[in-house]
């Protein structure tokens, strides 16, 4: 049984506090219910047409994590974290009974949106991939902020052998890997932020 903090952070505090943590307490374990809660919260992320392209594999098995750590160039967070989320995107989510993404609406709305989804994505592989990856990215950020709000730490990762990871987790052929996210309890604090850009470089009013 884990000991997730009962003092939950606000959304703004979670944004300020979230850091990419590289070392975790390997003795800290999340329960299946806690992992499911994180995935449920991540599933609140916005998506085009409400298609919800994101898919997660939550890896807790130490042997599989050890193999994934090898595929991630032996980065320690993969093996030390409580759960390693493999974040993927379903490239064909748009074609999988699209009316089900709108089941809380009247039938005529479901039919109209289904037609719009098919019209937008069919024969447009660029849009299929772009929107699937955009959805996966928003879900990943939502997951990390939810983790921080619950007193947990995380680390997003794209530094791994994609082909090896895909094979290890039996990734479906019509899915694409977005990233891995290590989640657990930090074993040591993060270093100071290395170099945030000035707001004047980030923000342009009205036009670039």
GUTORMI-569690 format. One record per residue (C-alpha): x negated, y negated, z negated; chain; residue in one letter. Coordinates in Angstrom, 1 decimal. Layout:
x / y / z / cadena / residuo
X / Y / Z / A / a;
...
This chain:
x / y / z / cadena / residuo
0.0 / 0.0 / 0.0 / A / x;
-1.4 / -3.4 / 1.0 / A / x;
-1.3 / -6.6 / -1.0 / A / x;
-0.1 / -9.2 / 1.5 / A / x;
0.0 / -12.6 / -0.2 / A / x;
3.4 / -13.5 / -1.6 / A / x;
2.5 / -17.2 / -1.0 / A / x;
3.2 / -17.6 / 2.7 / A / x;
1.7 / -20.5 / 4.6 / A / x;
3.7 / -23.0 / 6.6 / A / x;
3.3 / -22.9 / 10.4 / A / x;
1.1 / -26.0 / 10.3 / A / x;
-1.1 / -24.6 / 7.5 / A / x;
-1.4 / -21.3 / 9.5 / A / x;
-2.5 / -23.2 / 12.6 / A / x;
-5.2 / -25.1 / 10.6 / A / x;
-6.4 / -22.0 / 8.6 / A / x;
-6.5 / -19.4 / 11.4 / A / x;
-10.0 / -18.5 / 12.4 / A / x;
-11.6 / -15.6 / 14.3 / A / x;
-12.9 / -13.4 / 11.5 / A / x;
-15.7 / -11.0 / 12.4 / A / x;
-16.0 / -8.9 / 9.2 / A / x;
-13.2 / -7.2 / 7.3 / A / x;
-12.7 / -5.4 / 4.0 / A / x;
-12.4 / -1.7 / 5.3 / A / x;
-10.6 / -0.6 / 2.1 / A / x;
-7.7 / -2.9 / 2.8 / A / x;
-4.8 / -1.1 / 4.5 / A / x;
-1.6 / -2.4 / 6.0 / A / x;
1.5 / -0.3 / 5.7 / A / x;
3.4 / 0.9 / 8.8 / A / x;
6.3 / -1.5 / 7.8 / A / x;
3.9 / -4.4 / 7.6 / A / x;
2.4 / -3.6 / 11.0 / A / x;
5.9 / -3.3 / 12.5 / A / x;
6.8 / -6.7 / 11.0 / A / x;
3.8 / -8.3 / 12.7 / A / x;
4.8 / -6.8 / 16.0 / A / x;
8.4 / -8.0 / 15.5 / A / x;
7.3 / -11.5 / 14.8 / A / x;
5.0 / -11.5 / 17.8 / A / x;
8.0 / -10.4 / 19.8 / A / x;
9.7 / -13.8 / 19.1 / A / x;
7.2 / -15.4 / 21.5 / A / x;
8.8 / -17.1 / 24.5 / A / x;
8.7 / -15.5 / 27.9 / A / x;
9.9 / -16.4 / 31.4 / A / x;
13.5 / -15.2 / 31.9 / A / x;
13.2 / -13.6 / 28.4 / A / x;
11.5 / -10.6 / 30.1 / A / x;
9.2 / -10.0 / 27.1 / A / x;
6.4 / -8.5 / 29.1 / A / x;
4.1 / -7.9 / 26.1 / A / x;
3.4 / -4.4 / 24.8 / A / x;
1.3 / -3.5 / 21.7 / A / x;
-0.6 / -0.4 / 20.6 / A / x;
-1.3 / -0.6 / 16.9 / A / x;
-4.4 / 1.4 / 16.2 / A / x;
-5.2 / 2.5 / 12.6 / A / x;
-6.7 / 5.9 / 13.2 / A / x;
-10.4 / 5.7 / 12.1 / A / x;
-11.6 / 8.0 / 14.8 / A / x;
-9.9 / 6.2 / 17.6 / A / x;
-11.0 / 2.8 / 16.2 / A / x;
-14.6 / 4.2 / 16.2 / A / x;
-14.3 / 5.0 / 19.9 / A / x;
-12.8 / 1.6 / 20.6 / A / x;
-15.6 / 0.0 / 18.7 / A / x;
-18.1 / 1.7 / 21.0 / A / x;
-16.1 / 0.4 / 24.0 / A / x;
-16.3 / -3.1 / 22.4 / A / x;
-20.1 / -3.1 / 22.4 / A / x;
-20.1 / -2.1 / 18.7 / A / x;
-18.5 / -5.2 / 17.4 / A / x;
-17.8 / -4.6 / 13.6 / A / x;
-14.3 / -6.0 / 13.4 / A / x;
-12.9 / -3.2 / 15.5 / A / x;
-13.9 / -0.5 / 13.0 / A / x;
-13.5 / -2.6 / 9.8 / A / x;
-10.0 / -4.1 / 10.4 / A / x;
-6.9 / -2.6 / 9.0 / A / x;
-5.1 / -2.5 / 12.3 / A / x;
-6.4 / -3.1 / 15.8 / A / x;
-3.7 / -4.4 / 18.1 / A / x;
-4.2 / -3.6 / 21.8 / A / x;
-2.2 / -6.3 / 23.6 / A / x;
-1.0 / -5.4 / 27.1 / A / x;
1.4 / -6.7 / 29.6 / A / x;
4.0 / -4.7 / 31.6 / A / x;
3.6 / -5.9 / 35.2 / A / x;
6.9 / -4.3 / 36.2 / A / x;
9.0 / -5.5 / 33.2 / A / x;
11.0 / -7.7 / 35.6 / A / x;
12.2 / -4.6 / 37.5 / A / x;
13.2 / -2.5 / 34.4 / A / x;
16.9 / -3.0 / 34.1 / A / x;
16.6 / -6.8 / 33.7 / A / x;
20.2 / -7.2 / 32.5 / A / x;
19.0 / -5.7 / 29.1 / A / x;
17.0 / -8.8 / 28.4 / A / x;
20.3 / -10.7 / 28.2 / A / x;
22.6 / -8.2 / 26.5 / A / x;
24.0 / -10.8 / 24.1 / A / x;
25.5 / -12.8 / 27.0 / A / x;
28.6 / -12.3 / 29.1 / A / x;
28.3 / -9.7 / 31.9 / A / x;
28.5 / -12.4 / 34.6 / A / x;
25.5 / -14.1 / 33.0 / A / x;
23.6 / -10.9 / 32.9 / A / x;
24.3 / -10.2 / 36.5 / A / x;
23.3 / -13.7 / 37.6 / A / x;
20.0 / -13.7 / 35.7 / A / x;
19.2 / -10.2 / 36.9 / A / x;
19.6 / -11.5 / 40.5 / A / x;
17.4 / -14.5 / 39.8 / A / x;
14.7 / -12.3 / 38.2 / A / x;
14.6 / -10.0 / 41.2 / A / x;
14.6 / -12.9 / 43.6 / A / x;
11.7 / -14.6 / 41.8 / A / x;
9.4 / -11.6 / 41.2 / A / x;
10.1 / -9.1 / 44.0 / A / x;
7.3 / -9.2 / 46.6 / A / x;
5.4 / -11.7 / 44.5 / A / x;
2.6 / -9.9 / 42.7 / A / x;
0.9 / -13.1 / 41.8 / A / x;
3.9 / -14.3 / 39.8 / A / x;
4.3 / -10.8 / 38.3 / A / x;
0.8 / -10.8 / 36.9 / A / x;
0.6 / -14.5 / 36.0 / A / x;
3.8 / -14.5 / 34.0 / A / x;
3.0 / -11.1 / 32.4 / A / x;
-0.4 / -12.4 / 31.2 / A / x;
1.1 / -15.7 / 30.1 / A / x;
3.6 / -13.8 / 28.0 / A / x;
1.0 / -11.6 / 26.5 / A / x;
-1.1 / -14.6 / 25.5 / A / x;
1.8 / -16.4 / 23.8 / A / x;
2.7 / -13.2 / 21.9 / A / x;
-1.0 / -12.7 / 20.9 / A / x;
-1.1 / -16.3 / 19.4 / A / x;
2.2 / -15.8 / 17.7 / A / x;
0.9 / -12.5 / 16.1 / A / x;
-2.3 / -14.2 / 14.9 / A / x;
-0.4 / -17.2 / 13.4 / A / x;
2.1 / -14.8 / 11.8 / A / x;
-0.8 / -12.8 / 10.3 / A / x;
-2.4 / -16.0 / 8.9 / A / x;
1.0 / -17.1 / 7.4 / A / x;
1.2 / -13.8 / 5.6 / A / x;
-2.2 / -14.1 / 4.1 / A / x;
-4.0 / -12.0 / 6.7 / A / x;
-7.0 / -12.7 / 9.0 / A / x;
-7.4 / -11.9 / 12.7 / A / x;
-9.8 / -12.0 / 15.6 / A / x;
-8.8 / -12.1 / 19.3 / A / x;
-11.2 / -10.2 / 21.6 / A / x;
-11.8 / -9.8 / 25.3 / A / x;
-15.4 / -8.6 / 24.9 / A / x;
-14.9 / -4.9 / 25.7 / A / x;
-15.0 / -2.4 / 28.5 / A / x;
-11.4 / -2.7 / 29.8 / A / x;
-11.5 / 0.6 / 31.7 / A / x;
-12.7 / 2.6 / 28.7 / A / x;
-10.1 / 1.0 / 26.4 / A / x;
-7.3 / 1.6 / 28.8 / A / x;
-8.3 / 5.3 / 29.0 / A / x;
-8.6 / 5.6 / 25.2 / A / x;
-5.1 / 4.2 / 24.5 / A / x;
-3.4 / 5.9 / 27.6 / A / x;
-2.5 / 2.5 / 29.1 / A / x;
0.2 / 3.0 / 31.8 / A / x;
-0.9 / 2.3 / 35.3 / A / x;
1.6 / -0.5 / 35.8 / A / x;
0.3 / -2.3 / 32.6 / A / x;
-2.7 / -4.6 / 32.3 / A / x;
-4.8 / -5.3 / 29.2 / A / x;
-4.8 / -8.8 / 27.9 / A / x;
-6.9 / -8.6 / 24.7 / A / x;
-7.5 / -6.8 / 21.4 / A / x;
-6.7 / -8.4 / 18.1 / A / x;
-8.2 / -7.2 / 14.8 / A / x;
-6.1 / -7.8 / 11.8 / A / x;
-6.9 / -7.3 / 8.1 / A / x;
-8.5 / -9.0 / 5.1 / A / x;
-11.7 / -11.0 / 5.7 / A / x;
-14.8 / -9.7 / 3.9 / A / x;
-16.4 / -13.1 / 4.2 / A / x;
-15.3 / -16.6 / 5.2 / A / x;
-15.6 / -17.9 / 8.7 / A / x;
-18.4 / -20.3 / 9.6 / A / x;
-17.4 / -24.0 / 10.1 / A / x;
-15.7 / -24.7 / 13.4 / A / x;
-18.7 / -24.9 / 15.8 / A / x;
-17.6 / -27.8 / 18.0 / A / x;
-14.0 / -29.0 / 18.4 / A / x;
-13.6 / -31.3 / 21.3 / A / x;
-12.6 / -34.9 / 20.7 / A / x;
-8.9 / -35.6 / 21.2 / A / x;
-9.8 / -38.1 / 24.0 / A / x;
-11.1 / -35.2 / 26.0 / A / x;
-8.2 / -32.9 / 25.3 / A / x;
-5.3 / -35.4 / 25.7 / A / x;
-4.4 / -37.6 / 28.7 / A / x;
-1.2 / -39.7 / 28.5 / A / x;
1.1 / -39.4 / 31.5 / A / x;
-1.5 / -38.4 / 34.0 / A / x;
-5.0 / -36.8 / 34.1 / A / x;
